């Protein structure tokens, strides 16, 4: 279980995470949603021990990430891509990561098969497509067979078939009793995949709950998302079309 309580992260006078509280429970997929600059990445970095909070807590099964011995047995994470040496093969990378946490080497072949990379095991990572790199990152996260998964934009670079595979895969992890926290910009996919949602804007949680609770009177999660985050995007661009009509585009 993930439990984030009154989390604050300041850079100077600016609070990039401002009193954020939510949980991600075992057996459920939790979608973590927000526009660029909302504080999602900062929250995940604190959760994974890559940054320190100004105040508040971010706990995994009741303890900070940094306090766990062999943390990959407790939590698996995909953050900013696989982070692998491009000169290594996929198999060599996974074997090296497994050794760092005393994970049996036979687990490498298991996660390669789980993520559909068994035929690319001897291929150098520098030759991977973006989608294959995402699969490798997920394979790395699964090495310790953890009970908690934290995945930042796992569908980035996947083709439609890969996105469909990811949807089913995340569902299977939750059905196996794992707590799955997923950051994503794909509202339609999240609506089809997640059980619970947390929407963050300008460092604050603006909505949380089940899909029905977050959508409220809106027909879709996407409609609810834009209503909840209106005015909180990182910047807006104005495009002028022939005839003088200006269209405001959210980025």
N, C-alpha and C positions, 0 to 999 in steps of 0.2 A: 504493500500500500504506500502511496505517496501522500504526504500531508504537508501543505505549505500554509504557514500561519503568520499573518501580519508582516509579510516580507517587504522590506524596504531596501532599495539600493540607490544611493545618491552619487552623482558625479558633480562635485562642487555643490552648488545650490540646487541643481536640477535632480529631481527624483525620477529615474528611469523606471523604477518599480516602486509603487506607492501603496503600501498597505494591502498587498495581494494575499488572499486566502482562498484555498480550494483543496480538494482531495481527489485522488484517482484511485479507485477501489479495485481489488482483485476481481477477476472475472468480467471486467468491463473495459471497453475502449472509451477513453476520454479524449475528445477533440479539443485542442488548445488553439483558439482562433484569435486573430487580431491583425490590423493593418501593419504595414512596415513601420518600424519605430515604436511599436506599441509596448515593448518590454518583454516579448515572448522569449527571445534568445537570452536576454539577461537573466530571466527567471530560470531557464533551463541550465544555464551555466552555473548558477548558484546551486541548484539542485544537485548537479554532478560534481561539485567541489572544484570547479574551474575558476570561481570567483567567490569573494566573501560578501555577505550581506552587510548593509549598514545596521540593520536590526531585523528582528523576526527570525523565523526558522524555516528550513526546507529539509524534511526528513523522509527517509526511505525505511519502511518498517520500524519506525520509531527512533532511527539514528541518522546522523549526518553521513553522507557518502564517504567522507574522508575517514570515518571511524571504522569502516568495515575492512577486515583483512580479506584479501582475494575478492575485491568488490565485484568482479565479473560474475561471480557465483550468485550474487544478490541482485544486480541490476545490469542490464545491457543497454547500450546507448548508441545512437547514430546522430552525430552532431557535426555539421559542416563537412559532410562526406566521409569516406572511409579513412582518410588520413594515412594512406599506405605508401610505401616506397615504390615508385613506378617501375623500378627495375626488377622488382621481385615478382614471382608468380603468385597467383591467388593462394595456392596451397602453401607456399613458403610463408606468405604473410600471416595466414591464419595459424600455421604451426608455431610461428614466433610469438604471436599474441597468446596462444594457448599455453605455451611454456611459461610466459610471464606470470600466469595465474595458476600454475600447476594443474592445468586441465589436460586430461588424457588425450593423446594425439589422435585416437580414433574418432574423437568428436569433430575433427576437421572435416573428414569425409562426410559425416552426417549433416553438418550445416551447409556444405557445398551442395548436397543433394536437396536439402530442404529449400534452398533458394534458387535452384535451377542452374547452378554454376558448375556442376560436376564435369561437363565437357570442356569447361574453360579453366580447369584447375591448374594446368601447366602453362597457361597463357600469361604473359607479362602484363601487369596492371596498367602500364602506360599505353597498352593497346586496347584497353577496355573502352566501351562507349560510356556515356554518362549513366545510362540506365544500369549497365553491368556494374559500374562503380557503386551505385546505390544498393544493388543486391549484395555486393561484397561487404558494404558497411553493415547491412542487416545480418549477414552471416557472422560477421565479427561480434555483433551485439548478442547473438544467440549462443556463442561458444560455451559460456558457462551454464547454459540452460537456466537463466535467471527467472525469478518470479515477477520481476518488474522490468518493463521495457519503456525507454524514453526515446522517441524517434522524431527528429526534426525534419519535416518535409520529405518523408520517405518516398513519395511518388515522383519527386523531381527527376526529370529525365527519362521516365518510363513511358513507353508507348501505350496505346489503349489496352493491349493485351496484358502488359505489365501492370498497369493500374488495376485492372480487374483481378489479376493474381494477387496484388497487394491487398486489395479489399478483403478477399477471401482469407488470405494469410493472417491478417490482423484479427479477423473474426475468429479464426481457429486458435490463435494464441489466447484470446480472452475466454473462449469456450473451454480451454485447458486450465483455466483458473488464474491466468496471469493478469497483472495490472498493466494496461497499455496506455501510455500517454503519447498522443500524436499531435504535433504542430503541423498545420497545413493551411494552404491558401485555396484548396479545391473544395468549395462549399458543397457541391453536389455529391462528391465522393464521401465527404465527411458525414453528410446527412444519411447516406446509405450504409455507412460503416460504424459510426460511433454510437454509443449508448448515452453518454453524457457530454456536455459541452461547457467550456469556459471561454467567455469572450472578454478580451482585454483591449483597452484603448488608452493611450497616453499614460501607461503605467498602472491603470486601475482596472479591476474587474467590473465590467458593466452588465454582465449577465452570466448566470450559471444554472445548470440543471439538466434535465432530460431534453430531448429534442422538442417535445411538445411544450415544455415550460419555457424554453428559450425562444421558440418561434412565436409564442403568444398568438396574436391575431393574424400574423403573417402567414402566407401560403407556403413559403419555402424558407429554409435556413438562410439562403443567400439574401432574401428580402429582409429577414430579421437582422442579419449581420450588418447590412448597409444602413439600416435604420439605427441600429445601436451604436455604430461607429461614425455616423455622419459628423463631419467637422473635426474628426480626430485622425485623418490620414496624414502621412508624412509631408506630402505636397500635392498640389493640383496643377495640371497643365491645361491651357486653353488652346483648342485647335480651331482655326477659322476655316470654314468651308466656303466654296463659291456661293455668292449671293449674300455674304456677310453674316451667316449664322455661326455663332460661336457655340462650341460644345465643350463643356468642362469634363475633363477626364481625370479620374482618381488614380493615383499611383501608389 
